[in-house]
C-alpha cells in the first residue's frame, strides 16, 4: 500500500464529499443547475474558495457563515470527512484493482443519499437512476461469483422490501425499496439480506438510544436510508467474512 495514495484518496474523497453535499441539497429542491457557485442557504451570499475547503473551512469559521454568522449544519463536514475516510479505507482494503472503482461509486452514492435522506427524508429516483447503470456496467467488468448473483440480488431485494412495505403498511418507503434493488446488484442476494439485517439492528439500537435520551419522540418519523447505507457499506467490506463466520459457527 502506498502512503501517498492513501492520503491522496482521503483528500480526493473530501473534495468530492463537498460536491456530494451540494448534489444532496440541491437535487431534492430541483436547484442542481440553477447556480454554479456554492452559496449560504441562509443569506444567499456566494462562498469564496477559501470557505469551501473540506472540513478545514468549517473548523476555521467556527461552524458559522462568514457573512451572516448563521450556524452551518455539521452534516457538511461529516459528509466530507466520511467520504474521504471511506475512499482511503476502500484503497486500503481493495488496492489498485477494478473493484476499487465499484467501492468509490458505492461510497459516492451513499454520501449523496445520506444527505438527501437526513435533510429531506427522501431518496430521489434521479440519484438511483444515475448510479444503477454504473453499477450494472461495473458488475459486468468485475462480476460477483457467480455472475448471476447480481440479478438474484436485485430480485430478492425487491421481493423482500415489497413484503416489508406491504405488511408494515408503509413502515418503509418506496425509496428504500428502490435503494435495496440497486444494492442487490452490487452485493448479491446474500449481501442484500445481510444489509437488511444490519440496517434493522443498527436502526433499532440507535432509535432506542435516541428515545432514551429524548432526542427522538415516540411515533416521530426518522429516515431509514442512513441505516441501510451503513449496513450496505459494512456488508460490502466485511460481509463475506461475516457470512462465512456465521455458517461455520452455526452449521
C-alpha positions in Angstrom: 0.0 0.0 0.0 1.3 3.4 -1.0 1.1 6.0 1.9 0.9 8.8 -0.8 -2.2 7.2 -2.4 -3.7 6.5 1.0 -3.7 10.3 1.8 -4.4 11.2 -1.8 -7.7 9.3 -1.6 -8.6 11.0 1.7 -8.2 14.4 0.1 -10.0 13.3 -3.1 -12.8 11.9 -1.1 -13.1 15.1 1.0 -13.2 17.2 -2.1 -15.8 15.0 -3.7 -17.7 14.9 -0.4 -18.1 18.6 -0.6 -19.6 18.3 -4.1 -21.9 15.5 -2.9 -23.2 17.8 -0.2 -24.2 20.3 -3.0 -25.8 17.5 -5.0 -27.7 16.1 -2.0 -29.0 19.5 -1.0 -30.0 20.7 -4.5 -31.4 17.7 -6.3 -34.5 17.3 -4.0 -35.2 21.0 -4.4 -34.6 20.8 -8.2 -31.9 23.5 -8.0 -29.0 21.5 -9.2 -28.1 23.7 -12.2 -29.6 27.0 -11.1 -26.3 28.3 -9.7 -22.7 27.1 -10.5 -21.3 28.7 -7.3 -22.0 27.5 -3.8 -23.8 29.9 -1.5 -25.0 30.2 2.1 -28.6 28.8 2.2 -29.5 31.5 4.8 -28.1 34.8 3.4 -27.6 33.5 -0.2 -24.1 35.0 -0.2 -21.8 33.3 -2.6 -19.0 31.5 -0.9 -15.3 32.2 -1.6 -12.9 29.4 -2.5 -11.3 29.5 1.0 -14.7 28.9 2.5 -15.1 25.7 0.7 -12.0 23.7 1.9 -13.4 20.4 3.1 -13.6 20.1 6.9 -10.9 22.8 7.4 -13.2 25.7 6.4 -15.9 24.5 8.9 -13.3 24.5 11.7 -11.7 27.8 10.9 -15.1 29.5 10.6 -16.2 28.1 13.9 -19.2 26.3 12.2 -20.7 29.7 11.2 -21.3 31.5 7.9 -18.7 34.3 7.4 -21.3 36.7 6.2 -24.5 36.2 8.3 -23.0 34.2 11.2 -25.7 31.5 10.9 -24.7 28.1 12.1 -23.5 25.8 9.3 -25.0 22.3 9.5 -22.5 19.7 10.8 -23.8 17.5 8.0 -21.4 19.2 5.6 -18.1 18.4 7.4 -19.3 15.0 8.4 -20.1 14.0 4.8 -16.7 15.4 3.6 -14.8 13.6 6.3 -16.7 10.3 6.0 -16.3 10.3 2.2 -12.5 10.9 2.5 -12.0 8.2 5.1 -14.2 5.7 3.2 -12.2 6.4 0.0 -8.9 5.8 1.7 -10.3 2.7 3.5 -11.5 1.3 0.2 -8.0 1.6 -1.2 -6.5 0.0 1.9 -8.9 -3.0 1.7 -9.0 -3.5 -2.1 -5.8 -2.0 -3.5 -5.5 -0.7 -7.1 -8.0 -3.1 -8.6 -11.0 -2.6 -10.8 -13.2 -3.3 -7.8 -11.9 -0.1 -6.2 -14.0 1.8 -8.7 -17.1 0.0 -7.6 -16.2 0.9 -4.0 -15.7 4.6 -4.8 -19.1 4.6 -6.7 -20.9 2.9 -3.8 -19.4 5.4 -1.3 -20.3 8.3 -3.6 -23.9 7.2 -3.8 -24.1 6.6 -0.1 -22.7 10.1 0.6 -25.3 11.8 -1.6 -28.2 9.7 -0.3 -27.2 10.2 3.3 -27.5 14.0 2.8 -30.9 13.8 0.9 -32.4 11.4 3.5 -31.1 13.2 6.5 -32.2 16.7 5.2 -35.4 15.9 3.3 -36.2 12.3 4.3 -36.1 11.5 0.6 -34.2 9.0 -1.7 -34.5 10.7 -5.1 -35.2 8.5 -8.1 -32.8 10.7 -10.1 -29.9 9.7 -8.0 -30.7 6.0 -8.1 -31.3 6.0 -11.8 -27.9 7.7 -12.3 -26.0 5.1 -10.2 -27.9 2.0 -11.3 -26.4 1.8 -14.9 -22.9 2.5 -13.4 -23.2 -0.5 -11.1 -24.5 -2.7 -13.9 -21.5 -1.8 -16.0 -19.1 -2.3 -13.1 -20.6 -5.7 -12.3 -20.1 -6.7 -15.9 -16.4 -5.7 -15.6 -16.0 -7.2 -12.1 -18.8 -9.7 -11.7 -19.8 -11.4 -8.5 -19.3 -15.1 -8.1 -21.4 -16.5 -9.8 -22.1 -13.7 -12.2 -25.9 -14.0 -11.9 -25.7 -13.2 -8.2 -26.3 -9.6 -9.0 -29.6 -10.4 -10.8 -30.8 -12.6 -8.0 -29.7 -10.0 -5.5 -31.9 -7.3 -7.2 -34.9 -9.7 -7.3 -34.5 -10.8 -3.7 -34.2 -7.2 -2.6 -37.4 -6.2 -4.5 -39.4 -9.1 -3.1 -38.1 -8.6 0.5 -38.8 -4.9 0.7 -42.1 -5.2 -1.1 -43.3 -7.7 1.5 -42.0 -5.5 4.3 -43.8 -2.4 2.9 -46.9 -4.5 2.4 -47.1 -6.0 5.9 -45.8 -2.9 7.7 -48.4 -0.7 6.0 -45.9 1.9 5.0 -43.3 1.4 7.7 -40.8 1.7 4.9 -40.9 3.8 1.8 -40.7 3.2 -1.9 -37.3 4.9 -2.0 -35.9 2.3 0.4 -37.2 -0.5 -1.9 -35.5 1.1 -4.9 -32.3 1.6 -3.0 -32.2 -2.0 -1.9 -32.7 -3.1 -5.6 -29.7 -1.1 -6.6 -27.7 -2.5 -3.6 -28.8 -6.0 -4.7 -26.9 -5.5 -8.0 -23.7 -4.6 -6.1 -23.9 -7.0 -3.2 -25.7 -10.1 -4.4 -28.5 -11.9 -2.6 -26.6 -12.9 0.5 -25.2 -9.4 0.8 -28.6 -7.7 0.5 -30.1 -10.0 3.2 -27.2 -9.2 5.5 -27.6 -5.5 4.7 -31.3 -5.7 5.7 -30.4 -7.4 8.9 -27.6 -5.0 9.9 -29.7 -1.9 8.9 -32.6 -3.2 11.1 -30.4 -4.0 14.1 -28.4 -0.7 13.8 -31.6 1.3 13.3 -33.3 -0.3 16.3 -30.3 0.3 18.6 -29.8 3.9 17.6 -33.6 4.7 17.7 -33.8 3.2 21.2 -30.9 5.3 22.4 -32.4 8.4 20.9 -35.7 7.7 22.6 -34.0 7.0 25.8 -32.2 10.4 25.7 -35.4 12.1 24.5 -33.8 13.3 21.3 -36.4 11.4 19.4 -40.1 11.4 20.3 -42.4 8.3 20.0 -44.0 7.8 16.6 -41.7 10.5 15.2 -40.7 9.7 11.6 -37.0 9.1 11.1 -35.0 8.4 7.9 -34.1 4.7 7.5 -31.8 5.3 4.5 -28.7 6.1 6.6 -29.0 2.8 8.4 -29.4 0.9 5.0 -26.3 2.7 3.7 -24.3 1.9 6.8 -25.4 -1.7 6.6 -24.5 -1.8 2.9 -21.0 -0.4 3.5 -20.3 -2.9 6.3 -21.6 -5.7 4.1 -19.5 -4.6 1.1 -16.2 -4.5 3.1 -16.8 -7.3 5.6 -19.9 -9.2 4.6 -18.1 -12.2 3.1 -16.2 -12.7 6.4 -19.3 -12.2 8.5 -21.4 -14.7 6.4 -18.5 -17.2 6.5 -18.2 -16.9 10.3 -22.0 -17.3 10.7 -22.2 -20.6 8.7 -19.1 -22.0 10.3 -20.4 -21.2 13.8 -24.0 -22.4 13.4 -24.0 -25.0 10.7 
